[in-house]
Amino acid sequence: MAAMNPDEIISILKEEIKNYDEISKDQEVGTVISVGDGIATVHGIDHAMYGEVVTFENGLKGMVQDIRANSIGCILFGKDTGIKEGTKVARTQKQAGVPVGDAFIGRIVNALGAPIDGKGEIKADGYRPVENPAPGIIDRKSVTVPLETGILSIDSMFPIGRGQRELIIGDRQTGKTSVALDTILNQKGKDVICIYVAIGQKASTVAKIVSTLEKHGAMDYTTVFSSTASDCAPLQYIVPYAGTALAEYFMYKGKDVLMVYDDLSKHAVAYRALSLLLERSPGREAYPGDVFYLHSRLLERSSRLNEKAGGGSITALPIIETQAGDLSAYIPTNVISITDGQIFLESDLFNSGMRPAVNVGLSVSRVGGAAQAKAMKKAAGSVRIDLAQYREMEIFTQFSSDLDEATTQQLKYGSGLMELLKQPLSSPLSLHEQVITLCAATHKAMMHVETKKMKKYQRDMLDYFDSAYPEIGREIEEKRQLPDELAEKIVKVAEEFADKSR
Ligand SMILES: Nc1ncnc2c1ncn2[C@@H]1O[C@H](COP(=O)(O)OP(=O)(O)OP(=O)(O)O)[C@@H](O)[C@H]1O
């Protein structure tokens, strides 16, 4: 071997010393004992904090997820190909966090907040920890401002308020994502920032969702966090917390935010994979014992702050997928008990053409009633009971051929109502359209319409109201009240339209 020039040796030594200094200052360095499936076990770091970021020799970052007597378990935020037994790991003394800022609106980012839409760097205004304690009771305010979904069946019977957590639950392909997306589309011009978090979905599905948002101009106020099925479990696990960190940034600045977590069943599965790899003991359905805490600490961060604390809000719409409509499975019951209500989408209804397939009997909204517009509350008064009676009567009478007049009328009224609650994709209804529809329907001003023609009749009637009597719609939108005289006027105009269209 050729002799080394002393200068070269000195420069190598200097380099080593420089690196040594960088790592050793306030830091501890450990070595990897084993690595695989996005998890590394590290020996030699004694004072790591839970949730602390660690850096591997090749620059890859990870997070401390498990602390044991002689080693720590780290989840890796990337491919583990460059890491092997003996690789050096250093503490950073920093909690895992994501960059946040106004520039994130309109962008698509990964679980760590890095842009993946090819539109270049995002200028961050700050850095927020991924895990953050939920606001305390003193900082909160009760929910009183509605968050309108634009979906008649939800706004009338299961109203959602800003700061509420409303679960969307149902089997696969029952329109869960569509309900959430339509809600985002309906926030246009309402000063609500939307954050859509895709967890463990196909990349093609995420691309489709983004194109729907773009088509309707909703990307102007929306950020998409995406961790697709091909990402490792740690990234899928962390993405909803990262999305919430950005939401908190806006909430503490006094903004209203809508968060969609699509979906938390896949999130629980990612956490299960991660926990089993960390050798935590499996419990029911092989989920670890703390799987309830996984979602409660996430959803508890959605709240409405009082003015002193910032005055903003985070409304959460988590999505859960059930198997064969089983609401009593482990993860569904957990999330049902954490949230303030659920919208249950049923596959039988969906397949029979009732879309959105909201099951009126099993859905509920526990706090939104206080936030519902007075006009809507009055117009929707008896709809829920009427529908429940209709469904019961429908089952009861399906085999009998000769029915008395009263029953026939009630069945007709019920089927008309069901038809009115159908709504195509991406066509939200405004408050006055919803109020006029319900007012006319509950006052039986649409009883003469054939069920099949109901949707078209509704559209024509609403157009007639807007063109011939625009002041009615304006009054509802401005005052958000429905005094008796206005209700009477709506019924009169509806009857006038009925006479015209006959
Ligand atoms: N109101 C509606 N009117 C017409 N079609 C609808 C409606 N809602 C949903 N669909 C259609 O139903 C299909 C399933 O919808 P969506 O993807 O929202 O369901 P999902 O429950 O989120 O599905 P997944 O289980 O794949 O997550 C889509 O093709 C969508 O276009």
The ligand as an SDF file (V2000), in Angstrom:
LIG
                    3D

 31 33  0  0  0  0  0  0  0  0999 V2000
  -74.5910   10.7670   -3.6790 N   0  0  0  0  0  0  0  0  0  0  0  0
  -74.0860    9.9640   -4.6090 C   0  0  0  0  0  0  0  0  0  0  0  0
  -74.6510    9.8960   -5.8120 N   0  0  0  0  0  0  0  0  0  0  0  0
  -74.1510    9.0900   -6.7640 C   0  0  0  0  0  0  0  0  0  0  0  0
  -73.0710    8.3050   -6.6320 N   0  0  0  0  0  0  0  0  0  0  0  0
  -72.4460    8.3250   -5.4410 C   0  0  0  0  0  0  0  0  0  0  0  0
  -72.9150    9.1490   -4.3660 C   0  0  0  0  0  0  0  0  0  0  0  0
  -72.0980    8.9690   -3.3110 N   0  0  0  0  0  0  0  0  0  0  0  0
  -71.1630    8.0890   -3.7040 C   0  0  0  0  0  0  0  0  0  0  0  0
  -71.3600    7.6930   -4.9880 N   0  0  0  0  0  0  0  0  0  0  0  0
  -70.5160    6.7550   -5.7540 C   0  0  0  0  0  0  0  0  0  0  0  0
  -70.3000    5.6060   -4.9960 O   0  0  0  0  0  0  0  0  0  0  0  0
  -68.9690    5.1190   -5.1470 C   0  0  0  0  0  0  0  0  0  0  0  0
  -68.3290    4.9160   -3.7920 C   0  0  0  0  0  0  0  0  0  0  0  0
  -68.1850    6.1630   -3.1480 O   0  0  0  0  0  0  0  0  0  0  0  0
  -66.9870    6.4610   -2.1620 P   0  0  0  0  0  0  0  0  0  0  0  0
  -65.6760    6.1990   -2.7950 O   0  0  0  0  0  0  0  0  0  0  0  0
  -67.2500    7.8050   -1.6080 O   0  0  0  0  0  0  0  0  0  0  0  0
  -67.2750    5.3750   -1.0540 O   0  0  0  0  0  0  0  0  0  0  0  0
  -66.3600    4.9250    0.1440 P   0  0  0  0  0  0  0  0  0  0  0  0
  -67.2840    4.3210    1.1310 O   0  0  0  0  0  0  0  0  0  0  0  0
  -65.5090    6.0390    0.5930 O   0  0  0  0  0  0  0  0  0  0  0  0
  -65.5130    3.8380   -0.5640 O   0  0  0  0  0  0  0  0  0  0  0  0
  -64.2010    3.0910   -0.0550 P   0  0  0  0  0  0  0  0  0  0  0  0
  -64.6990    1.9540    0.7550 O   0  0  0  0  0  0  0  0  0  0  0  0
  -63.5590    2.6610   -1.3170 O   0  0  0  0  0  0  0  0  0  0  0  0
  -63.4140    4.1050    0.7300 O   0  0  0  0  0  0  0  0  0  0  0  0
  -68.2430    6.1360   -5.9990 C   0  0  0  0  0  0  0  0  0  0  0  0
  -68.1030    5.6140   -7.2750 O   0  0  0  0  0  0  0  0  0  0  0  0
  -69.1440    7.3380   -6.0050 C   0  0  0  0  0  0  0  0  0  0  0  0
  -69.0930    7.9990   -7.2280 O   0  0  0  0  0  0  0  0  0  0  0  0
  1  2  1  0
  2  3  1  0
  2  7  2  0
  3  4  2  0
  4  5  1  0
  5  6  2  0
  6  7  1  0
  6 10  1  0
  7  8  1  0
  8  9  2  0
  9 10  1  0
 10 11  1  0
 11 12  1  0
 11 30  1  0
 12 13  1  0
 13 14  1  0
 13 28  1  0
 14 15  1  0
 15 16  1  0
 16 17  2  0
 16 18  1  0
 16 19  1  0
 19 20  1  0
 20 21  2  0
 20 22  1  0
 20 23  1  0
 23 24  1  0
 24 25  2  0
 24 26  1  0
 24 27  1  0
 28 29  1  0
 28 30  1  0
 30 31  1  0
M  END
$$$$
